[in-house]
Amino acid sequence: MTQRLHLVFGGELVTPSENTFKNVDDIHIVGIYPDYASAYDAWKSEAHRTVDNAHMRYYIAHLHRLRDEETAASSTEELG
C-alpha cells in the first residue's frame, strides 16, 4: 500500500488576500501526518488557535503528490 504523507504548515501572510508569507523564517511546521484525516485535524486545531489573526494561514501539503514513483529519479536526486 502506498503511504500518503501530508505536511501541515502555516504562518503570517503579508496580506490576507495573497499566499505570500511575511517572513519565511517564521513558518510554523506543525508536522507530517500519515493520512489526510490526521493532517486535517492538526490543520483545524492550528487554524482555530490563530483565528483572531486575519493574517495567519495554515495549509495542508499533499507530499505524496510531489513525487511520482514511476518516474525515474533526477541525477541530483540520485546523489542523496
C-alpha positions in Angstrom: 0.0 0.0 0.0 1.3 3.5 -0.9 1.9 5.8 2.0 0.3 9.2 1.5 2.1 11.8 3.7 0.7 15.2 4.4 2.6 18.3 5.7 0.7 20.9 7.8 2.4 24.3 8.0 1.5 28.0 8.3 2.5 31.4 9.2 1.7 35.1 8.9 0.9 36.4 5.4 1.9 39.8 4.0 -1.8 40.4 3.2 -4.8 38.1 3.8 -5.7 38.2 0.1 -2.4 36.6 -1.1 -0.5 33.5 -0.2 2.9 35.2 0.4 4.5 34.7 3.8 5.6 37.8 5.7 8.8 36.0 7.0 9.7 32.6 5.6 12.0 32.0 8.6 8.9 32.1 10.9 6.9 29.5 9.1 5.4 27.1 11.7 5.9 23.5 10.7 3.1 21.7 12.6 4.1 18.2 11.4 3.9 15.4 8.8 0.9 13.1 9.0 0.3 9.6 7.6 -3.2 10.4 6.2 -5.4 13.3 5.3 -7.7 12.9 8.3 -4.8 13.3 10.8 -3.5 16.3 8.8 -6.9 17.9 8.7 -7.3 17.6 12.5 -3.9 19.2 13.0 -4.7 22.0 10.5 -8.1 22.6 12.1 -6.5 22.9 15.5 -3.9 25.4 14.4 -6.5 27.4 12.3 -8.8 27.7 15.3 -5.9 28.6 17.6 -5.0 31.6 15.4 -8.5 32.6 14.3 -8.2 36.1 15.8 -5.2 37.0 13.5 -6.6 37.5 9.9 -3.0 37.3 8.5 -2.3 33.8 9.8 -2.9 30.9 7.5 -2.3 27.2 7.8 -2.1 24.8 4.8 -2.1 21.1 4.1 0.5 20.0 1.5 -0.1 16.6 -0.1 3.5 15.4 -0.1 2.6 12.2 -2.0 1.7 14.4 -5.0 5.1 15.9 -5.2 6.8 12.6 -6.3 5.8 10.1 -8.9 7.4 6.7 -8.0 7.0 5.6 -11.6 9.2 8.4 -13.0 13.0 7.9 -12.9 14.9 10.0 -10.4 16.8 13.0 -11.5 20.6 13.0 -11.4 20.6 15.3 -8.3 18.1 13.1 -6.5 20.3 10.0 -7.1 23.2 11.7 -5.2 21.2 11.8 -2.0 
